Amino acid sequence: MQAATPAAAVHRGRRRANGALEGEVLAALQRAGVPLTPREVQDTLPGELTYSTVVTILSRLHAKEVLTRTPRGRAYAYVPVTDEAGLAARGMHRILDARPDREAVLARFAGGLTAADAVLLRELLG
């Protein structure tokens, strides 16, 4: 078996990309509901991720401002800055902020909503 690396890790004979690993680590932290150290995160994840891989993933999520961290002993304990819905909303804001024509992006988004989602959005805005 190949050693796990930050670029990808082996999970039951398959390689996982960074995005999948970040998603698994984030989901583990959200399920825990309390700050976890890299070792605690590693213990909650299935498969054979190395400690250094978990530290790398946590560091990347922290750099992306998805996690906050506080010192705990010789390590940091990490916790998500918000829940899944909040993270999705932050991502949507980043996309809007990165585009020069917010109106066009919002118009395309609104135009692709289902009727039920459009009603819900009107209620939320109203």
N, CA, C and O atoms as CSV, one atom per row, in Angstrom:
chain,resi,resn,atom,element,x,y,z
A,1,MET,N,N,0.846,-1.185,0.000
A,1,MET,CA,C,0.000,0.000,0.000
A,1,MET,C,C,0.884,1.237,0.000
A,1,MET,O,O,1.930,1.265,0.648
A,2,GLN,N,N,0.463,2.246,-0.721
A,2,GLN,CA,C,1.223,3.493,-0.771
A,2,GLN,C,C,0.961,4.300,0.487
A,2,GLN,O,O,-0.111,4.206,1.085
A,3,ALA,N,N,1.933,5.083,0.879
A,3,ALA,CA,C,1.762,5.960,2.037
A,3,ALA,C,C,0.833,7.113,1.672
A,3,ALA,O,O,0.824,7.588,0.536
A,4,ALA,N,N,0.061,7.547,2.644
A,4,ALA,CA,C,-0.827,8.685,2.431
A,4,ALA,C,C,0.005,9.940,2.295
A,4,ALA,O,O,1.003,10.113,2.995
A,5,THR,N,N,-0.398,10.807,1.405
A,5,THR,CA,C,0.262,12.092,1.223
A,5,THR,C,C,-0.784,13.179,1.284
A,5,THR,O,O,-1.972,12.891,1.139
A,6,PRO,N,N,-0.381,14.423,1.494
A,6,PRO,CA,C,-1.356,15.498,1.489
A,6,PRO,C,C,-2.114,15.613,0.170
A,6,PRO,O,O,-3.256,16.071,0.163
A,7,ALA,N,N,-1.504,15.208,-0.948
A,7,ALA,CA,C,-2.164,15.347,-2.245
A,7,ALA,C,C,-3.327,14.378,-2.386
A,7,ALA,O,O,-4.347,14.721,-2.983
A,8,ALA,N,N,-3.187,13.186,-1.849
A,8,ALA,CA,C,-4.245,12.184,-1.913
A,8,ALA,C,C,-3.915,11.097,-0.917
A,8,ALA,O,O,-2.757,10.923,-0.536
A,9,ALA,N,N,-4.924,10.370,-0.497
A,9,ALA,CA,C,-4.696,9.289,0.447
A,9,ALA,C,C,-5.422,8.054,-0.035
A,9,ALA,O,O,-6.430,8.149,-0.736
A,10,VAL,N,N,-4.914,6.905,0.337
A,10,VAL,CA,C,-5.531,5.650,-0.053
A,10,VAL,C,C,-6.621,5.327,0.950
A,10,VAL,O,O,-6.396,5.409,2.157
A,11,HIS,N,N,-7.771,4.972,0.478
A,11,HIS,CA,C,-8.899,4.621,1.320
A,11,HIS,C,C,-9.529,3.377,0.729
A,11,HIS,O,O,-10.210,3.443,-0.294
A,12,ARG,N,N,-9.303,2.244,1.372
A,12,ARG,CA,C,-9.848,0.974,0.908
A,12,ARG,C,C,-9.533,0.726,-0.560
A,12,ARG,O,O,-10.408,0.355,-1.343
A,13,GLY,N,N,-8.270,0.937,-0.920
A,13,GLY,CA,C,-7.828,0.644,-2.280
A,13,GLY,C,C,-8.076,1.750,-3.289
A,13,GLY,O,O,-7.669,1.626,-4.444
A,14,ARG,N,N,-8.736,2.831,-2.883
A,14,ARG,CA,C,-9.000,3.946,-3.803
A,14,ARG,C,C,-8.263,5.178,-3.301
A,14,ARG,O,O,-8.036,5.340,-2.102
A,15,ARG,N,N,-7.895,6.041,-4.235
A,15,ARG,CA,C,-7.254,7.304,-3.854
A,15,ARG,C,C,-8.329,8.373,-3.753
A,15,ARG,O,O,-9.264,8.414,-4.552
A,16,ARG,N,N,-8.180,9.238,-2.757
A,16,ARG,CA,C,-9.116,10.342,-2.570
A,16,ARG,C,C,-8.399,11.651,-2.857
A,16,ARG,O,O,-7.239,11.825,-2.484
A,17,ALA,N,N,-9.076,12.551,-3.505
A,17,ALA,CA,C,-8.520,13.866,-3.809
A,17,ALA,C,C,-8.607,14.756,-2.575
A,17,ALA,O,O,-9.333,14.453,-1.627
A,18,ASN,N,N,-7.859,15.859,-2.597
A,18,ASN,CA,C,-7.856,16.798,-1.479
A,18,ASN,C,C,-9.251,17.245,-1.077
A,18,ASN,O,O,-9.569,17.277,0.112
A,19,GLY,N,N,-10.079,17.587,-2.036
A,19,GLY,CA,C,-11.422,18.063,-1.726
A,19,GLY,C,C,-12.225,17.044,-0.946
A,19,GLY,O,O,-12.957,17.402,-0.023
A,20,ALA,N,N,-12.095,15.774,-1.309
A,20,ALA,CA,C,-12.809,14.721,-0.595
A,20,ALA,C,C,-12.274,14.580,0.821
A,20,ALA,O,O,-13.040,14.411,1.770
A,21,LEU,N,N,-10.965,14.648,0.956
A,21,LEU,CA,C,-10.362,14.554,2.286
A,21,LEU,C,C,-10.779,15.731,3.162
A,21,LEU,O,O,-11.120,15.551,4.331
A,22,GLU,N,N,-10.751,16.929,2.597
A,22,GLU,CA,C,-11.171,18.109,3.354
A,22,GLU,C,C,-12.621,17.968,3.783
A,22,GLU,O,O,-12.970,18.319,4.910
A,23,GLY,N,N,-13.464,17.463,2.904
A,23,GLY,CA,C,-14.876,17.259,3.233
A,23,GLY,C,C,-15.059,16.259,4.365
A,23,GLY,O,O,-15.890,16.464,5.250
A,24,GLU,N,N,-14.289,15.182,4.342
A,24,GLU,CA,C,-14.386,14.183,5.402
A,24,GLU,C,C,-13.928,14.745,6.740
A,24,GLU,O,O,-14.558,14.494,7.768
A,25,VAL,N,N,-12.848,15.495,6.734
A,25,VAL,CA,C,-12.335,16.088,7.966
A,25,VAL,C,C,-13.330,17.116,8.495
A,25,VAL,O,O,-13.619,17.134,9.692
A,26,LEU,N,N,-13.848,17.957,7.636
A,26,LEU,CA,C,-14.829,18.957,8.054
A,26,LEU,C,C,-16.082,18.294,8.610
A,26,LEU,O,O,-16.611,18.729,9.633
A,27,ALA,N,N,-16.560,17.250,7.949
A,27,ALA,CA,C,-17.741,16.532,8.428
A,27,ALA,C,C,-17.490,15.916,9.800
A,27,ALA,O,O,-18.376,15.924,10.654
A,28,ALA,N,N,-16.287,15.382,10.016
A,28,ALA,CA,C,-15.953,14.800,11.321
A,28,ALA,C,C,-15.990,15.866,12.411
A,28,ALA,O,O,-16.491,15.618,13.507
A,29,LEU,N,N,-15.461,17.050,12.113
A,29,LEU,CA,C,-15.484,18.137,13.089
A,29,LEU,C,C,-16.905,18.613,13.362
A,29,LEU,O,O,-17.250,18.919,14.504
A,30,GLN,N,N,-17.725,18.675,12.324
A,30,GLN,CA,C,-19.107,19.108,12.516
A,30,GLN,C,C,-19.891,18.081,13.333
A,30,GLN,O,O,-20.707,18.456,14.176
A,31,ARG,N,N,-19.654,16.794,13.093
A,31,ARG,CA,C,-20.328,15.751,13.877
A,31,ARG,C,C,-19.916,15.815,15.345
A,31,ARG,O,O,-20.742,15.610,16.234
A,32,ALA,N,N,-18.647,16.099,15.594
A,32,ALA,CA,C,-18.144,16.128,16.962
A,32,ALA,C,C,-18.794,17.246,17.771
A,32,ALA,O,O,-19.147,17.054,18.934
A,33,GLY,N,N,-18.950,18.404,17.155
A,33,GLY,CA,C,-19.572,19.528,17.845
A,33,GLY,C,C,-18.696,20.193,18.892
A,33,GLY,O,O,-19.132,21.131,19.561
A,34,VAL,N,N,-17.473,19.720,19.041
A,34,VAL,CA,C,-16.506,20.302,19.975
A,34,VAL,C,C,-15.161,20.360,19.270
A,34,VAL,O,O,-14.936,19.607,18.323
A,35,PRO,N,N,-14.257,21.239,19.707
A,35,PRO,CA,C,-12.934,21.287,19.080
A,35,PRO,C,C,-12.194,19.956,19.234
A,35,PRO,O,O,-12.230,19.329,20.293
A,36,LEU,N,N,-11.520,19.537,18.152
A,36,LEU,CA,C,-10.751,18.297,18.154
A,36,LEU,C,C,-9.317,18.560,17.731
A,36,LEU,O,O,-9.053,19.417,16.888
A,37,THR,N,N,-8.401,17.822,18.320
A,37,THR,CA,C,-6.997,17.870,17.911
A,37,THR,C,C,-6.831,17.007,16.663
A,37,THR,O,O,-7.712,16.208,16.343
A,38,PRO,N,N,-5.724,17.159,15.962
A,38,PRO,CA,C,-5.496,16.303,14.797
A,38,PRO,C,C,-5.591,14.805,15.118
A,38,PRO,O,O,-6.151,14.046,14.328
A,39,ARG,N,N,-5.063,14.377,16.243
A,39,ARG,CA,C,-5.131,12.967,16.627
A,39,ARG,C,C,-6.585,12.539,16.831
A,39,ARG,O,O,-6.975,11.451,16.408
A,40,GLU,N,N,-7.384,13.383,17.473
A,40,GLU,CA,C,-8.798,13.060,17.682
A,40,GLU,C,C,-9.543,12.989,16.356
A,40,GLU,O,O,-10.396,12.122,16.167
A,41,VAL,N,N,-9.226,13.898,15.436
A,41,VAL,CA,C,-9.832,13.849,14.102
A,41,VAL,C,C,-9.427,12.551,13.410
A,41,VAL,O,O,-10.273,11.857,12.846
A,42,GLN,N,N,-8.152,12.224,13.450
A,42,GLN,CA,C,-7.645,11.003,12.817
A,42,GLN,C,C,-8.377,9.778,13.358
A,42,GLN,O,O,-8.721,8.878,12.591
A,43,ASP,N,N,-8.618,9.733,14.665
A,43,ASP,CA,C,-9.277,8.589,15.284
A,43,ASP,C,C,-10.731,8.444,14.865
A,43,ASP,O,O,-11.279,7.343,14.914
A,44,THR,N,N,-11.373,9.553,14.448
A,44,THR,CA,C,-12.789,9.480,14.055
A,44,THR,C,C,-12.979,9.102,12.593
A,44,THR,O,O,-14.082,8.740,12.183
A,45,LEU,N,N,-11.907,9.184,11.802
A,45,LEU,CA,C,-12.029,8.945,10.370
A,45,LEU,C,C,-11.766,7.488,10.021
A,45,LEU,O,O,-10.873,6.859,10.589
A,46,PRO,N,N,-12.549,6.950,9.081
A,46,PRO,CA,C,-12.262,5.595,8.609
A,46,PRO,C,C,-11.030,5.611,7.705
A,46,PRO,O,O,-10.646,6.660,7.187
A,47,GLY,N,N,-10.431,4.478,7.523
A,47,GLY,CA,C,-9.290,4.408,6.620
A,47,GLY,C,C,-7.986,4.594,7.347
A,47,GLY,O,O,-7.910,4.488,8.571
A,48,GLU,N,N,-6.966,4.873,6.575
A,48,GLU,CA,C,-5.616,4.906,7.113
A,48,GLU,C,C,-4.909,6.222,6.834
A,48,GLU,O,O,-3.799,6.224,6.302
A,49,LEU,N,N,-5.523,7.324,7.179
A,49,LEU,CA,C,-4.870,8.618,7.006
A,49,LEU,C,C,-3.774,8.765,8.048
A,49,LEU,O,O,-3.967,8.437,9.219
A,50,THR,N,N,-2.638,9.255,7.619
A,50,THR,CA,C,-1.552,9.489,8.567
A,50,THR,C,C,-1.827,10.766,9.355
A,50,THR,O,O,-2.612,11.620,8.942
A,51,TYR,N,N,-1.168,10.869,10.480
A,51,TYR,CA,C,-1.290,12.059,11.319
A,51,TYR,C,C,-0.884,13.302,10.539
A,51,TYR,O,O,-1.555,14.331,10.611
A,52,SER,N,N,0.219,13.206,9.788
A,52,SER,CA,C,0.699,14.381,9.045
A,52,SER,C,C,-0.298,14.800,7.963
A,52,SER,O,O,-0.435,15.989,7.679
A,53,THR,N,N,-0.990,13.840,7.362
A,53,THR,CA,C,-2.011,14.178,6.374
A,53,THR,C,C,-3.156,14.933,7.031
A,53,THR,O,O,-3.639,15.926,6.486
A,54,VAL,N,N,-3.592,14.472,8.196
A,54,VAL,CA,C,-4.682,15.142,8.912
A,54,VAL,C,C,-4.258,16.554,9.301
A,54,VAL,O,O,-5.041,17.493,9.162
A,55,VAL,N,N,-3.030,16.713,9.787
A,55,VAL,CA,C,-2.531,18.049,10.155
A,55,VAL,C,C,-2.517,18.966,8.933
A,55,VAL,O,O,-2.909,20.130,9.021
A,56,THR,N,N,-2.070,18.447,7.805
A,56,THR,CA,C,-2.036,19.243,6.572
A,56,THR,C,C,-3.439,19.686,6.173
A,56,THR,O,O,-3.646,20.849,5.827
A,57,ILE,N,N,-4.392,18.778,6.219
A,57,ILE,CA,C,-5.772,19.104,5.847
A,57,ILE,C,C,-6.340,20.152,6.804
A,57,ILE,O,O,-6.959,21.122,6.367
A,58,LEU,N,N,-6.133,19.958,8.099
A,58,LEU,CA,C,-6.623,20.931,9.076
A,58,LEU,C,C,-5.976,22.303,8.858
A,58,LEU,O,O,-6.650,23.329,8.954
A,59,SER,N,N,-4.696,22.321,8.570
A,59,SER,CA,C,-3.996,23.589,8.315
A,59,SER,C,C,-4.554,24.290,7.082
A,59,SER,O,O,-4.713,25.511,7.070
A,60,ARG,N,N,-4.846,23.518,6.058
A,60,ARG,CA,C,-5.417,24.116,4.841
A,60,ARG,C,C,-6.802,24.681,5.107
A,60,ARG,O,O,-7.118,25.782,4.655
A,61,LEU,N,N,-7.632,23.943,5.834
A,61,LEU,CA,C,-8.970,24.438,6.156
A,61,LEU,C,C,-8.900,25.676,7.040
A,61,LEU,O,O,-9.723,26.582,6.908
A,62,HIS,N,N,-7.922,25.717,7.940
A,62,HIS,CA,C,-7.728,26.898,8.770
A,62,HIS,C,C,-7.306,28.093,7.908
A,62,HIS,O,O,-7.803,29.204,8.095
A,63,ALA,N,N,-6.388,27.861,6.964
A,63,ALA,CA,C,-5.938,28.939,6.074
A,63,ALA,C,C,-7.077,29.463,5.205
A,63,ALA,O,O,-7.088,30.638,4.835
A,64,LYS,N,N,-8.034,28.597,4.878
A,64,LYS,CA,C,-9.210,29.006,4.090
A,64,LYS,C,C,-10.274,29.659,4.964
A,64,LYS,O,O,-11.346,30.022,4.480
A,65,GLU,N,N,-9.977,29.806,6.244
A,65,GLU,CA,C,-10.884,30.410,7.220
A,65,GLU,C,C,-12.179,29.625,7.388
A,65,GLU,O,O,-13.234,30.198,7.659
A,66,VAL,N,N,-12.084,28.309,7.225
A,66,VAL,CA,C,-13.221,27.419,7.445
A,66,VAL,C,C,-13.207,26.925,8.892
A,66,VAL,O,O,-14.252,26.594,9.451
A,67,LEU,N,N,-12.011,26.876,9.495
A,67,LEU,CA,C,-11.843,26.419,10.869
A,67,LEU,C,C,-11.153,27.491,11.695
A,67,LEU,O,O,-10.379,28.298,11.179
A,68,THR,N,N,-11.448,27.481,12.982
A,68,THR,CA,C,-10.648,28.236,13.935
A,68,THR,C,C,-9.891,27.218,14.777
A,68,THR,O,O,-10.264,26.047,14.840
A,69,ARG,N,N,-8.828,27.675,15.421
A,69,ARG,CA,C,-8.063,26.754,16.250
A,69,ARG,C,C,-7.601,27.445,17.513
A,69,ARG,O,O,-7.357,28.652,17.537
A,70,THR,N,N,-7.488,26.648,18.563
A,70,THR,CA,C,-6.983,27.126,19.837
A,70,THR,C,C,-5.946,26.123,20.334
A,70,THR,O,O,-6.078,24.922,20.096
A,71,PRO,N,N,-4.915,26.611,21.025
A,71,PRO,CA,C,-3.908,25.685,21.540
A,71,PRO,C,C,-4.511,24.718,22.559
A,71,PRO,O,O,-5.309,25.103,23.414
A,72,ARG,N,N,-4.110,23.466,22.444
A,72,ARG,CA,C,-4.470,22.457,23.445
A,72,ARG,C,C,-3.245,21.568,23.626
A,72,ARG,O,O,-2.933,20.740,22.770
A,73,GLY,N,N,-2.568,21.747,24.729
A,73,GLY,CA,C,-1.333,21.001,24.950
A,73,GLY,C,C,-0.300,21.402,23.913
A,73,GLY,O,O,-0.026,22.586,23.720
A,74,ARG,N,N,0.274,20.399,23.244
A,74,ARG,CA,C,1.292,20.663,22.217
A,74,ARG,C,C,0.688,20.757,20.823
A,74,ARG,O,O,1.414,20.905,19.840
A,75,ALA,N,N,-0.621,20.671,20.731
A,75,ALA,CA,C,-1.302,20.708,19.431
A,75,ALA,C,C,-2.334,21.830,19.437
A,75,ALA,O,O,-2.481,22.559,20.419
A,76,TYR,N,N,-3.029,21.948,18.342
A,76,TYR,CA,C,-4.182,22.831,18.254
A,76,TYR,C,C,-5.438,21.973,18.249
A,76,TYR,O,O,-5.421,20.824,17.809
A,77,ALA,N,N,-6.526,22.548,18.743
A,77,ALA,CA,C,-7.847,21.935,18.618
A,77,ALA,C,C,-8.627,22.786,17.626
A,77,ALA,O,O,-8.655,24.011,17.735
A,78,TYR,N,N,-9.255,22.131,16.666
A,78,TYR,CA,C,-9.929,22.816,15.558
A,78,TYR,C,C,-11.444,22.669,15.666
A,78,TYR,O,O,-11.954,21.656,16.144
A,79,VAL,N,N,-12.145,23.697,15.214
A,79,VAL,CA,C,-13.602,23.685,15.184
A,79,VAL,C,C,-14.062,24.497,13.964
A,79,VAL,O,O,-13.446,25.512,13.637
A,80,PRO,N,N,-15.137,24.062,13.289
A,80,PRO,CA,C,-15.652,24.843,12.153
A,80,PRO,C,C,-16.163,26.215,12.605
A,80,PRO,O,O,-16.676,26.365,13.714
A,81,VAL,N,N,-16.016,27.207,11.730
A,81,VAL,CA,C,-16.474,28.560,12.063
A,81,VAL,C,C,-17.995,28.660,12.044
A,81,VAL,O,O,-18.569,29.555,12.664
A,82,THR,N,N,-18.646,27.747,11.334
A,82,THR,CA,C,-20.106,27.754,11.245
A,82,THR,C,C,-20.572,26.363,10.820
A,82,THR,O,O,-19.757,25.475,10.571
A,83,ASP,N,N,-21.877,26.187,10.740
A,83,ASP,CA,C,-22.426,24.899,10.319
A,83,ASP,C,C,-22.385,24.767,8.797
A,83,ASP,O,O,-21.891,25.656,8.104
A,84,GLU,N,N,-22.910,23.649,8.283
A,84,GLU,CA,C,-22.851,23.398,6.837
A,84,GLU,C,C,-23.551,24.474,6.024
A,84,GLU,O,O,-23.041,24.908,4.991
A,85,ALA,N,N,-24.715,24.904,6.486
A,85,ALA,CA,C,-25.450,25.943,5.757
A,85,ALA,C,C,-24.670,27.251,5.755
A,85,ALA,O,O,-24.632,27.953,4.745
A,86,GLY,N,N,-24.059,27.575,6.864
A,86,GLY,CA,C,-23.250,28.792,6.946
A,86,GLY,C,C,-22.043,28.733,6.035
A,86,GLY,O,O,-21.690,29.730,5.405
A,87,LEU,N,N,-21.401,27.566,5.956
A,87,LEU,CA,C,-20.250,27.419,5.054
A,87,LEU,C,C,-20.676,27.549,3.595
A,87,LEU,O,O,-19.969,28.156,2.790
A,88,ALA,N,N,-21.826,26.983,3.258
A,88,ALA,CA,C,-22.330,27.109,1.885
A,88,ALA,C,C,-22.627,28.571,1.565
A,88,ALA,O,O,-22.308,29.047,0.475
A,89,ALA,N,N,-23.231,29.277,2.504
A,89,ALA,CA,C,-23.540,30.691,2.292
A,89,ALA,C,C,-22.262,31.508,2.128
A,89,ALA,O,O,-22.198,32.404,1.287
A,90,ARG,N,N,-21.226,31.191,2.946
A,90,ARG,CA,C,-19.940,31.887,2.807
A,90,ARG,C,C,-19.349,31.655,1.422
A,90,ARG,O,O,-18.796,32.570,0.812
A,91,GLY,N,N,-19.469,30.423,0.933
A,91,GLY,CA,C,-18.963,30.113,-0.407
A,91,GLY,C,C,-19.698,30.895,-1.480
A,91,GLY,O,O,-19.083,31.382,-2.429
A,92,MET,N,N,-21.007,31.019,-1.336
A,92,MET,CA,C,-21.797,31.783,-2.305
A,92,MET,C,C,-21.383,33.255,-2.288
A,92,MET,O,O,-21.274,33.886,-3.339
A,93,HIS,N,N,-21.154,33.796,-1.094
A,93,HIS,CA,C,-20.701,35.194,-0.992
A,93,HIS,C,C,-19.345,35.381,-1.657
A,93,HIS,O,O,-19.126,36.376,-2.349
A,94,ARG,N,N,-18.427,34.430,-1.453
A,94,ARG,CA,C,-17.102,34.538,-2.081
A,94,ARG,C,C,-17.221,34.522,-3.600
A,94,ARG,O,O,-16.527,35.275,-4.284
A,95,ILE,N,N,-18.086,33.679,-4.125
A,95,ILE,CA,C,-18.278,33.625,-5.581
A,95,ILE,C,C,-18.817,34.956,-6.083
A,95,ILE,O,O,-18.319,35.494,-7.072
A,96,LEU,N,N,-19.828,35.489,-5.413
A,96,LEU,CA,C,-20.376,36.781,-5.822
A,96,LEU,C,C,-19.333,37.886,-5.753
A,96,LEU,O,O,-19.243,38.724,-6.651
A,97,ASP,N,N,-18.551,37.883,-4.687
A,97,ASP,CA,C,-17.537,38.928,-4.517
A,97,ASP,C,C,-16.443,38.848,-5.569
A,97,ASP,O,O,-15.807,39.856,-5.877
A,98,ALA,N,N,-16.217,37.668,-6.119
A,98,ALA,CA,C,-15.134,37.485,-7.102
A,98,ALA,C,C,-15.569,37.816,-8.525
A,98,ALA,O,O,-14.723,37.884,-9.417
A,99,ARG,N,N,-16.839,38.020,-8.761
A,99,ARG,CA,C,-17.333,38.283,-10.111
A,99,ARG,C,C,-17.592,39.763,-10.307
A,99,ARG,O,O,-18.096,40.429,-9.402
A,100,PRO,N,N,-17.251,40.291,-11.488
A,100,PRO,CA,C,-17.437,41.730,-11.715
A,100,PRO,C,C,-18.905,42.117,-11.895
A,100,PRO,O,O,-19.266,43.270,-11.661
A,101,ASP,N,N,-19.754,41.177,-12.305
A,101,ASP,CA,C,-21.155,41.505,-12.572
A,101,ASP,C,C,-22.058,40.703,-11.637
A,101,ASP,O,O,-22.604,39.670,-12.022
A,102,ARG,N,N,-22.205,41.186,-10.418
A,102,ARG,CA,C,-23.036,40.501,-9.417
A,102,ARG,C,C,-24.467,40.326,-9.906
A,102,ARG,O,O,-25.091,39.293,-9.665
A,103,GLU,N,N,-24.983,41.339,-10.591
A,103,GLU,CA,C,-26.367,41.280,-11.047
A,103,GLU,C,C,-26.574,40.109,-12.000
A,103,GLU,O,O,-27.573,39.398,-11.899
A,104,ALA,N,N,-25.648,39.904,-12.915
A,104,ALA,CA,C,-25.764,38.793,-13.865
A,104,ALA,C,C,-25.707,37.446,-13.150
A,104,ALA,O,O,-26.472,36.536,-13.470
A,105,VAL,N,N,-24.806,37.320,-12.192
A,105,VAL,CA,C,-24.688,36.065,-11.451
A,105,VAL,C,C,-25.957,35.797,-10.665
A,105,VAL,O,O,-26.489,34.688,-10.696
A,106,LEU,N,N,-26.447,36.814,-9.958
A,106,LEU,CA,C,-27.679,36.637,-9.188
A,106,LEU,C,C,-28.872,36.342,-10.094
A,106,LEU,O,O,-29.727,35.529,-9.744
A,107,ALA,N,N,-28.938,36.993,-11.251
A,107,ALA,CA,C,-30.034,36.746,-12.185
A,107,ALA,C,C,-30.008,35.307,-12.694
A,107,ALA,O,O,-31.052,34.660,-12.772
A,108,ARG,N,N,-28.829,34.803,-13.038
A,108,ARG,CA,C,-28.712,33.403,-13.489
A,108,ARG,C,C,-29.077,32.444,-12.370
A,108,ARG,O,O,-29.744,31.435,-12.601
A,109,PHE,N,N,-28.638,32.759,-11.160
A,109,PHE,CA,C,-28.948,31.915,-10.020
A,109,PHE,C,C,-30.457,31.880,-9.785
A,109,PHE,O,O,-31.052,30.809,-9.662
A,110,ALA,N,N,-31.066,33.063,-9.726
A,110,ALA,CA,C,-32.507,33.147,-9.474
A,110,ALA,C,C,-33.299,32.483,-10.596
A,110,ALA,O,O,-34.323,31.844,-10.351
A,111,GLY,N,N,-32.814,32.640,-11.834
A,111,GLY,CA,C,-33.503,32.029,-12.969
A,111,GLY,C,C,-33.467,30.507,-12.953
A,111,GLY,O,O,-34.307,29.863,-13.581
A,112,GLY,N,N,-32.518,29.933,-12.251
A,112,GLY,CA,C,-32.408,28.482,-12.173
A,112,GLY,C,C,-33.092,27.869,-10.973
A,112,GLY,O,O,-33.055,26.651,-10.800
A,113,LEU,N,N,-33.719,28.685,-10.137
A,113,LEU,CA,C,-34.392,28.170,-8.953
A,113,LEU,C,C,-35.685,27.447,-9.324
A,113,LEU,O,O,-36.354,27.800,-10.296
A,114,THR,N,N,-36.018,26.445,-8.543
A,114,THR,CA,C,-37.329,25.813,-8.699
A,114,THR,C,C,-38.381,26.796,-8.201
A,114,THR,O,O,-38.061,27.763,-7.510
A,115,ALA,N,N,-39.621,26.547,-8.552
A,115,ALA,CA,C,-40.700,27.430,-8.111
A,115,ALA,C,C,-40.759,27.472,-6.586
A,115,ALA,O,O,-40.964,28.537,-6.003
A,116,ALA,N,N,-40.582,26.332,-5.945
A,116,ALA,CA,C,-40.634,26.284,-4.480
A,116,ALA,C,C,-39.483,27.076,-3.865
A,116,ALA,O,O,-39.677,27.785,-2.877
A,117,ASP,N,N,-38.278,26.961,-4.448
A,117,ASP,CA,C,-37.134,27.714,-3.931
A,117,ASP,C,C,-37.317,29.208,-4.161
A,117,ASP,O,O,-36.910,30.016,-3.326
A,118,ALA,N,N,-37.923,29.586,-5.283
A,118,ALA,CA,C,-38.177,31.006,-5.554
A,118,ALA,C,C,-39.145,31.579,-4.521
A,118,ALA,O,O,-38.955,32.693,-4.034
A,119,VAL,N,N,-40.183,30.810,-4.190
A,119,VAL,CA,C,-41.140,31.255,-3.166
A,119,VAL,C,C,-40.426,31.404,-1.822
A,119,VAL,O,O,-40.623,32.396,-1.120
A,120,LEU,N,N,-39.604,30.430,-1.467
A,120,LEU,CA,C,-38.868,30.479,-0.208
A,120,LEU,C,C,-37.937,31.684,-0.162
A,120,LEU,O,O,-37.859,32.370,0.857
A,121,LEU,N,N,-37.231,31.946,-1.261
A,121,LEU,CA,C,-36.333,33.086,-1.300
A,121,LEU,C,C,-37.109,34.397,-1.156
A,121,LEU,O,O,-36.668,35.300,-0.445
A,122,ARG,N,N,-38.249,34.506,-1.817
A,122,ARG,CA,C,-39.075,35.718,-1.673
A,122,ARG,C,C,-39.500,35.914,-0.217
A,122,ARG,O,O,-39.471,37.031,0.299
A,123,GLU,N,N,-39.896,34.814,0.444
A,123,GLU,CA,C,-40.299,34.903,1.841
A,123,GLU,C,C,-39.135,35.357,2.726
A,123,GLU,O,O,-39.309,36.184,3.621
A,124,LEU,N,N,-37.953,34.807,2.464
A,124,LEU,CA,C,-36.783,35.169,3.254
A,124,LEU,C,C,-36.388,36.620,3.042
A,124,LEU,O,O,-35.949,37.285,3.980
A,125,LEU,N,N,-36.536,37.118,1.824
A,125,LEU,CA,C,-36.176,38.503,1.520
A,125,LEU,C,C,-37.251,39.498,1.923
A,125,LEU,O,O,-36.965,40.672,2.158
A,126,GLY,N,N,-38.501,39.021,2.003
A,126,GLY,CA,C,-39.630,39.901,2.246
A,126,GLY,C,C,-39.832,40.248,3.678
A,126,GLY,O,O,-40.758,40.989,4.009
